[in-house]
Amino acid sequence: MKKVFPLVSERHQPARVAEQIRAEVRKYLKRERGKKLDEELFDYWAFDCRAGKSVEEAKICHEKEITKVLDEAVTEQWPVIYLEILAKGVKRGAKKG
């Protein structure tokens, strides 16, 4: 998902718009995690995430930090927020020790 979400709405308060964005992000993550994974090659789904005011200003973040960035955008009154979430299959490494 690569998407620019507007945070300003004529009909809704910014906090409500942020909640709608959070719901869409959660729905996307759940849908991606539910996809079939080639179990011979990968163990689980991981996500490469970026968030920021625009595509150029987007910084790498963890999937659990997206809500914090969204809250920051609402408090700083950004007009839009760019979110990029890309799913990838990951294989766990061997245990050390």
N, C-alpha and C positions, 0 to 999 in steps of 0.2 A: 504494500500500500504506500503510495506516494501521494500525499494530498495536502492542500492548503485549506484550512478551516477558518471561516470568518468568526471572529469572537464578538462582533457587534451585530445586534439584531434589533429591528424595530419592535418586534413582538415579544422578545424574551430578555430577561436580565442576563448579564454576563455569566453569573454563577450557573444559571440554568443551561445556557449554551455550552459551558464547560462540561456540565454533567452529561449532556447529549453527546459530546465528543468522546468523553470517557466510555460511555456505553458502546459507541461505535468501535472504539479501539478494543475493548474487552471482547466484543462480538467477533471482531476480526481475528484476534489471538486465539480464541476458542475454536473458530472454524479452521484455522491453520493447524492447530495442534491435533485436530480430529482427522486430518488427512492421512491417508495410508503412507507409511514410511517403509522404505526398503530395509528390512531388519537385518539383512546380511551386511549392509554397508553402514547403516546409521542406527543410533540408539534412541535419539530424541530430537525434537525440533528446538532450535535456538533462533534468536532473532537479532538482526543487526538493526539498530534504531538510531535515528537522528531526529532532533527537534530544534526549532528556532523560529525567529521572526520571518525568515525567508529561506529559500533554498541555499543561497550563498552563506547565510549566517548560521545555518543549522549545525549543531554540535552533536557528536556521538554521545549517546546515553544508553543506559540499561533499560530494558522494557519496564522494570518496576519504577523507574524514575520519570516516566512520561507524565504521570499525574502531578508530580512536583513541578515539572516544567510548565504544565498547563496551569497550575495554580499561580505560578510566578507570572505567566502571561496575563492572567486575569487581573492580578494585583497591580501590574505595571501598565495595564490597559493597552495591550497590543491590539491593533485592528485585526490581525490574522495570525495564525500559527501554522507552521509547516511541520508535518509529521511524516517520517519515512520509516516503515517497518517492513523488513524483508526477512522471510523465513528461510532457514537453511537446515539441512540435516547434519547432525553432529554425532561422532563416535566417541564414546568415553575412552579416556586413556587408561593404561594399565596402572594398578595401584602400586604405590612405592612403599617400600618398607618391609 
